[in-house]
């Protein structure tokens, strides 16, 4: 068994922290042992601490470490490494939702002594029918495609507790990458370890987030001589064409998103060179609610996957997007890779509707080039508003 400590980092996360802790307490584990969950609440003023302590009072595996003032995430991570009992440290934002098998798939690669750090696949829950929502979706799609080729780890990561984290960095994941690889370990991307988040939903927030991320990456390059894979043009440029192929009907939005990204990178580069990088980030307000519904509401998702090239993906996705709004909506799709994610409202009606669409697709949407009927799978993922029963 691989023993891990999960650190949950929270600053004014009253809307999210209970649902995130419930998701962690409900993890399906086999080769991984969850030794403890430590909530590090930094300078919270909105009830985050009280909500987390309610859960800690019921589940001894959960403890709450309170910082009276914010000292930055890197400082919080350094503190976590000092008190953790697990050999592997997992970093979870309180504004993210790890899928039920995320921890198992994220931590199990450490069975190899060569692996020093792993990262999950991020799927945002923004509305792709709007420009900013599409931009968030596309950038995480590009991140995924890059990480498959050259690991670029972020949002939900795990690492061996063998490095000293600097407190004055604004981007913790690249700093840990640099330190881990300097010790001779390799990075591993775990695409089956899925975590859901919400990206910025205002232009200012989107630009500021991208700007500070790039400034942090350049800062790490200047300090350690370590380039993340997204800083290497020979790795990043081909992914622009991949994005255009994945979303051909959104070409103008794709170009617009790339233009904003380039502008943010220019600003971030200037910030890093001039020393304007900050270890304590200002919150990106519009991304702070991973689920916009009240906290008492469950979140249900359906992940649909089919063999790439086996059916008319464009037609299937077009029909899936006709899901009546009260019932649900498509929040993620990649016709080239054969996958879609739907967020459900009226769960039973939505499941029945999607099953009908899948049956129709298997019968009517088969590609002329396909030798066999398309293989289509559906998986229901639920995030409960109430915690599992304590053992």
Secondary structure per residue as TSV (DSSP state, phi and psi in degrees):
chain	resnum	aa	ss	phi	psi
A	1	X	-	360.0	139.5
A	2	X	E	-99.7	120.1
A	3	X	E	-92.9	129.6
A	4	X	E	-131.2	151.9
A	5	X	E	-109.9	130.5
A	6	X	E	-103.5	124.1
A	7	X	E	-103.0	125.9
A	8	X	E	-108.7	119.6
A	9	X	E	-102.6	124.0
A	10	X	E	-135.3	130.8
A	11	X	S	-133.2	107.6
A	12	X	S	52.1	61.4
A	13	X	-	-114.9	38.7
A	14	X	T	-60.2	-30.6
A	15	X	T	-75.6	-22.5
A	16	X	T	-113.2	-28.9
A	17	X	H	-63.0	-38.5
A	18	X	H	-67.2	-41.8
A	19	X	H	-65.9	-37.9
A	20	X	H	-65.7	-43.9
A	21	X	H	-64.8	-37.8
A	22	X	H	-62.9	-40.0
A	23	X	H	-62.9	-38.5
A	24	X	H	-71.5	-39.3
A	25	X	H	-68.7	-19.1
A	26	X	T	-98.5	10.5
A	27	X	-	-62.8	142.3
A	28	X	-	-93.7	109.0
A	29	X	-	-118.7	145.1
A	30	X	S	-131.6	-64.0
A	31	X	S	-94.3	1.0
A	32	X	E	-118.1	137.1
A	33	X	E	-109.9	124.7
A	34	X	E	-87.6	101.6
A	35	X	E	-74.0	-37.6
A	36	X	E	-167.8	155.1
A	37	X	E	-120.4	118.2
A	38	X	E	-112.1	115.7
A	39	X	E	-88.8	119.0
A	40	X	E	-102.7	104.6
A	41	X	E	-99.3	114.7
A	42	X	E	-108.6	109.6
A	43	X	S	61.5	30.5
A	44	X	-	-72.9	140.8
A	45	X	-	-128.7	10.1
A	46	X	S	-119.3	12.8
A	47	X	S	97.4	2.8
A	48	X	H	-57.2	-45.5
A	49	X	H	-61.4	-46.4
A	50	X	H	-62.0	-41.7
A	51	X	H	-65.8	-42.8
A	52	X	H	-66.2	-38.5
A	53	X	H	-68.3	-30.2
A	54	X	H	-58.3	-43.8
A	55	X	H	-70.7	-40.7
A	56	X	H	-61.1	-32.0
A	57	X	H	-68.2	-23.5
A	58	X	H	-95.1	-33.8
A	59	X	-	-118.3	105.2
A	60	X	T	-59.6	-21.1
A	61	X	T	-68.1	-18.1
A	62	X	E	-100.0	130.9
A	63	X	E	-128.7	156.2
A	64	X	E	-120.7	121.5
A	65	X	E	-108.0	117.2
A	66	X	E	-102.8	125.1
A	67	X	E	-102.4	120.4
A	68	X	S	-59.8	-33.9
A	69	X	S	-130.4	156.6
A	70	X	-	-73.8	128.7
A	71	X	-	-117.1	4.8
A	72	X	-	100.3	150.6
A	73	X	H	-66.2	-38.2
A	74	X	H	-60.6	-40.5
A	75	X	H	-65.4	-36.9
A	76	X	H	-66.7	-38.7
A	77	X	H	-65.2	-42.0
A	78	X	H	-59.6	-42.3
A	79	X	H	-62.5	-41.9
A	80	X	H	-60.2	-42.6
A	81	X	H	-63.8	-24.6
A	82	X	H	-78.4	-28.6
A	83	X	H	-108.6	-6.4
A	84	X	-	-70.3	143.3
A	85	X	-	-96.5	-19.1
A	86	X	S	-82.4	152.2
A	87	X	S	-75.7	-22.7
A	88	X	E	-114.5	134.0
A	89	X	E	-103.5	129.8
A	90	X	E	-113.1	129.9
A	91	X	E	-105.6	121.2
A	92	X	E	-126.2	127.9
A	93	X	E	-78.2	140.8
A	94	X	T	-69.1	-8.6
A	95	X	T	-105.3	31.0
A	96	X	-	-130.6	163.7
A	97	X	E	-129.1	102.8
A	98	X	E	-69.4	134.5
A	99	X	-	-63.5	162.3
A	100	X	T	-56.7	-27.7
A	101	X	T	-108.5	14.3
A	102	X	H	-61.3	-48.1
A	103	X	H	-64.3	-43.5
A	104	X	H	-58.6	-46.8
A	105	X	H	-74.7	-26.8
A	106	X	H	-77.3	-38.7
A	107	X	H	-93.1	-28.2
A	108	X	G	-58.4	-30.1
A	109	X	G	-59.8	-16.8
A	110	X	G	-72.4	-2.4
A	111	X	G	-60.7	-25.5
A	112	X	S	-85.5	125.7
A	113	X	T	-67.3	-10.9
A	114	X	T	-80.7	-22.1
A	115	X	E	-82.4	128.2
A	116	X	E	-113.2	-18.8
A	117	X	E	-158.1	142.3
A	118	X	E	-131.2	160.0
A	119	X	E	-140.1	149.6
A	120	X	E	-91.6	170.1
A	121	X	E	-91.2	130.4
A	122	X	E	-100.1	129.3
A	123	X	E	-123.2	113.9
A	124	X	E	-80.7	155.1
A	125	X	-	-105.0	20.4
A	126	X	S	-70.0	156.3
A	127	X	-	-76.3	112.5
A	128	X	T	-75.7	-1.6
A	129	X	T	-81.9	-1.5
A	130	X	S	-119.5	155.5
A	131	X	H	-58.8	-48.7
A	132	X	H	-67.0	-39.4
A	133	X	H	-61.7	-42.8
A	134	X	H	-62.8	-41.5
A	135	X	H	-61.6	-42.6
A	136	X	H	-62.3	-46.1
A	137	X	H	-60.0	-46.0
A	138	X	H	-65.8	-41.2
A	139	X	H	-65.1	-37.9
A	140	X	H	-72.5	-29.8
A	141	X	H	-62.7	-45.7
A	142	X	H	-62.0	-41.3
A	143	X	H	-58.5	-44.4
A	144	X	H	-62.0	-48.6
A	145	X	H	-63.4	-35.6
A	146	X	H	-68.0	-45.0
A	147	X	H	-64.7	-31.1
A	148	X	H	-62.7	-37.9
A	149	X	H	-85.0	-48.3
A	150	X	S	-136.8	104.8
A	151	X	-	-48.0	123.1
A	152	X	-	-127.7	111.9
A	153	X	-	-108.4	136.5
A	154	X	-	-170.7	163.5
A	155	X	S	77.2	-51.0
A	156	X	E	-137.0	108.6
A	157	X	E	-131.7	161.5
A	158	X	E	-136.0	147.5
A	159	X	E	-153.1	157.0
A	160	X	E	-70.3	139.5
A	161	X	S	-82.0	69.4
A	162	X	-	-131.3	9.0
A	163	X	S	-126.3	156.4
A	164	X	-	-98.9	115.2
A	165	X	-	-82.2	127.8
A	166	X	-	-72.3	142.1
A	167	X	T	-85.9	-13.1
A	168	X	T	-105.4	26.0
A	169	X	-	-104.4	145.9
A	170	X	S	-94.3	-11.2
A	171	X	-	-126.6	99.6
A	172	X	H	-71.2	-40.8
A	173	X	H	-61.8	-48.1
A	174	X	H	-61.8	-35.2
A	175	X	H	-63.3	-42.9
A	176	X	H	-66.9	-40.4
A	177	X	H	-53.3	-48.9
A	178	X	H	-61.6	-43.7
A	179	X	H	-69.9	-39.9
A	180	X	H	-67.2	-46.2
A	181	X	H	-67.2	-30.7
A	182	X	H	-64.2	-23.6
A	183	X	T	-88.5	3.2
A	184	X	T	93.7	2.0
A	185	X	-	-83.4	161.9
A	186	X	E	-109.9	158.8
A	187	X	E	-92.6	148.8
A	188	X	E	-137.7	127.7
A	189	X	E	-89.5	134.1
A	190	X	E	-116.3	82.8
A	191	X	E	-65.8	-19.1
A	192	X	E	-84.0	-7.5
A	193	X	E	-90.7	102.5
A	194	X	E	-105.2	137.6
A	195	X	E	-131.1	138.6
A	196	X	E	-103.3	140.4
A	197	X	E	-142.8	-174.8
A	198	X	-	-131.5	126.4
A	199	X	-	-84.7	174.3
A	200	X	-	-58.7	148.7
A	201	X	-	-124.2	11.5
A	202	X	S	-126.3	152.8
A	203	X	H	-62.1	-42.2
A	204	X	H	-61.6	-45.5
A	205	X	H	-62.7	-42.2
A	206	X	H	-61.3	-47.9
A	207	X	H	-64.2	-44.6
A	208	X	H	-63.2	-40.3
A	209	X	H	-65.7	-47.2
A	210	X	H	-64.1	-36.7
A	211	X	H	-63.6	-48.3
A	212	X	H	-71.7	-32.9
A	213	X	H	-62.2	-45.5
A	214	X	H	-69.0	-39.2
A	215	X	H	-58.5	-41.7
A	216	X	H	-64.5	-40.0
A	217	X	H	-65.8	-41.4
A	218	X	H	-65.9	-38.6
A	219	X	H	-60.1	-40.8
A	220	X	H	-65.4	-39.5
A	221	X	H	-62.6	-41.1
A	222	X	H	-70.1	-35.3
A	223	X	H	-79.1	-45.5
A	224	X	H	-109.8	-7.5
A	225	X	-	69.4	23.3
A	226	X	-	-107.8	124.1
A	227	X	-	-103.7	119.8
A	228	X	-	-64.0	158.3
A	229	X	G	-62.4	-26.6
A	230	X	G	-74.7	-14.4
A	231	X	G	-84.7	-13.0
A	232	X	-	-90.4	113.8
A	233	X	H	-60.5	-34.9
A	234	X	H	-65.1	-20.7
A	235	X	H	-92.2	-35.6
A	236	X	H	-81.6	-39.4
A	237	X	H	-60.7	-44.7
A	238	X	H	-58.1	-25.3
A	239	X	H	-73.2	-21.3
A	240	X	H	-63.0	-43.3
A	241	X	H	-69.2	-34.3
A	242	X	H	-63.2	-40.9
A	243	X	H	-64.7	-41.0
A	244	X	H	-63.5	-36.0
A	245	X	H	-73.0	-33.5
A	246	X	H	-71.3	-37.7
A	247	X	T	-123.5	63.2
A	248	X	G	-63.6	-30.1
A	249	X	G	-81.4	-2.5
A	250	X	G	-117.7	37.1
A	251	X	H	-59.8	-43.5
A	252	X	H	-64.0	-41.4
A	253	X	H	-65.6	-38.0
A	254	X	H	-62.0	-45.8
A	255	X	H	-62.6	-42.0
A	256	X	H	-62.7	-42.8
A	257	X	H	-64.1	-40.5
A	258	X	H	-64.9	-38.4
A	259	X	H	-64.1	-43.0
A	260	X	H	-63.4	-41.5
A	261	X	H	-61.8	-43.3
A	262	X	H	-64.0	-40.8
A	263	X	H	-64.6	-43.4
A	264	X	H	-62.4	-38.7
A	265	X	H	-66.4	-38.0
A	266	X	H	-62.4	-46.2
A	267	X	H	-63.7	-41.8
A	268	X	H	-64.8	-37.7
A	269	X	H	-63.1	-43.8
A	270	X	H	-62.7	-42.7
A	271	X	H	-58.2	-45.3
A	272	X	H	-66.4	-43.5
A	273	X	H	-66.4	-37.4
A	274	X	H	-85.7	-1.3
A	275	X	T	76.9	27.7
A	276	X	-	-91.9	2.1
A	277	X	-	-64.6	134.5
A	278	X	-	-114.5	138.3
A	279	X	S	-75.9	-25.9
A	280	X	S	-109.4	111.2
A	281	X	-	-80.3	147.7
A	282	X	-	-75.5	138.6
A	283	X	-	-61.3	144.3
A	284	X	-	-92.9	95.7
A	285	X	G	-59.0	-41.8
A	286	X	G	-73.3	-7.3
A	287	X	G	-103.9	5.7
A	288	X	S	-82.9	-7.5
A	289	X	-	-115.0	97.7
A	290	X	S	-64.0	-32.0
A	291	X	S	-122.6	122.3
A	292	X	-	-80.5	-18.4
A	293	X	S	-68.6	162.3
A	294	X	-	-56.0	153.3
A	295	X	T	-64.5	-20.6
A	296	X	T	-76.9	-4.1
A	297	X	S	-93.0	133.2
A	298	X	-	-73.0	155.4
A	299	X	E	-115.1	126.1
A	300	X	E	-122.6	132.5
A	301	X	E	-126.7	150.1
A	302	X	E	-121.7	122.9
A	303	X	E	-98.4	120.7
A	304	X	E	-111.4	131.7
A	305	X	E	-137.7	141.9
A	306	X	E	-139.4	160.2
A	307	X	-	-66.3	123.2
A	308	X	T	-55.0	131.8
A	309	X	T	83.7	-2.1
A	310	X	S	-86.5	-15.1
A	311	X	B	-150.1	174.6
A	312	X	-	-78.2	90.4
A	313	X	H	-61.5	-40.0
A	314	X	H	-61.2	-40.8
A	315	X	H	-69.2	-42.0
A	316	X	H	-62.1	-46.3
A	317	X	H	-64.3	-38.4
A	318	X	H	-61.3	-40.5
A	319	X	H	-73.6	-38.2
A	320	X	H	-62.4	-32.0
A	321	X	T	-74.9	-3.7
A	322	X	T	-87.2	5.2
A	323	X	S	-56.2	123.6
A	324	X	-	-55.2	137.3
A	325	X	T	-55.1	-42.5
A	326	X	T	-64.6	-21.8
A	327	X	T	-86.0	-37.7
A	328	X	E	164.8	-174.1
A	329	X	E	-158.2	156.2
A	330	X	E	-81.1	126.8
A	331	X	E	-114.9	-8.4
A	332	X	E	-157.1	138.9
A	333	X	E	-156.5	151.7
A	334	X	E	-150.7	93.7
A	335	X	T	-64.5	-31.2
A	336	X	T	-66.7	-39.8
A	337	X	T	-89.8	-12.4
A	338	X	T	78.2	56.3
A	339	X	E	-152.8	152.1
A	340	X	E	-151.8	152.2
A	341	X	E	-127.3	130.1
A	342	X	E	-119.9	135.3
A	343	X	E	-96.1	130.5
A	344	X	E	-103.1	147.7
A	345	X	S	-105.3	-86.4
A	346	X	S	-76.2	97.1
A	347	X	H	-58.4	-52.6
A	348	X	H	-63.8	-43.5
A	349	X	H	-62.4	-39.0
A	350	X	H	-67.0	-44.0
A	351	X	H	-60.8	-44.6
A	352	X	H	-63.7	-41.0
A	353	X	H	-63.0	-43.6
A	354	X	H	-68.8	-39.3
A	355	X	H	-58.8	-39.3
A	356	X	H	-63.4	-43.3
A	357	X	H	-62.8	-39.1
A	358	X	H	-67.3	-41.5
A	359	X	H	-61.2	-41.9
A	360	X	H	-63.8	-42.6
A	361	X	H	-61.9	-43.6
A	362	X	H	-62.1	-30.7
A	363	X	H	-90.3	-41.1
A	364	X	H	-111.7	-18.6
A	365	X	-	-100.7	6.3
A	366	X	B	-58.7	136.3
A	367	X	-	-69.7	142.5
A	368	X	T	-59.2	-26.6
A	369	X	T	-81.1	-14.5
A	370	X	-	-72.0	131.5
A	371	X	S	-80.2	-39.2
A	372	X	S	-116.9	168.4
A	373	X	-	-63.7	146.0
A	374	X	-	-63.1	139.8
A	375	X	-	-90.5	116.8
A	376	X	E	-122.7	131.3
A	377	X	E	-124.2	148.1
A	378	X	E	-128.0	137.2
A	379	X	E	-131.9	125.4
A	380	X	E	-87.9	128.6
A	381	X	E	-120.6	124.0
A	382	X	E	-121.2	136.8
A	383	X	E	-114.4	110.7
A	384	X	-	-78.4	144.6
A	385	X	S	-78.0	-20.2
A	386	X	S	-105.8	147.9
A	387	X	-	-74.2	162.4
A	388	X	-	-66.8	165.0
A	389	X	-	-67.3	134.2
A	390	X	-	-69.5	142.2
A	391	X	-	-105.4	360.0
